[in-house]
Amino acid sequence: GLVQGGIQSLSRAYFGRLVPVGRAGEYFGFYNMMGKFASVLGPLLAGVTALLTRDPRLSILSIALLFVIGAALLARVPRDAA
């Protein structure tokens, strides 16, 4: 919770630089929808992992997997696009 606000503002600013001119409403609508989806997917994934493995500590690995996937997708974005 300590760095959540800073990370969110940085992600919105970076995303804003990637959005094509004149399509900000469409792209930020999608951005917000994905945020809502993530607020369901993360806890669901952690809960299912804890249920299947019977170890709630292992559920953090499922969340870490989402970060790895996100980093891999972000690495594909050309630097000059921002």
C-alpha positions, 0 to 999 in steps of 0.5 A: 500500500505504501507505493501503490499510488506512485506505481498507479500514476506512473503506469497511467502516465506511461500508458498515456504516452502509448495511446494513439492521439484521439483514442484516449477514451477507448484505450483508457476504458480498456485499461480500467476494465483490465484493472477491474478484471485483475482485482478478481483474477489475482485473489481467485488465482491465489485462492485456487492455488492455495486450495490445490496445494494446501499451502497458502504460501505457495499462492504468492508464486501464482501472483509472481507468475502474473508479474513475469507475464506482464514484464514479458509483454511490456518488454515487447513494447518498442522504446520509441513508442513511448 
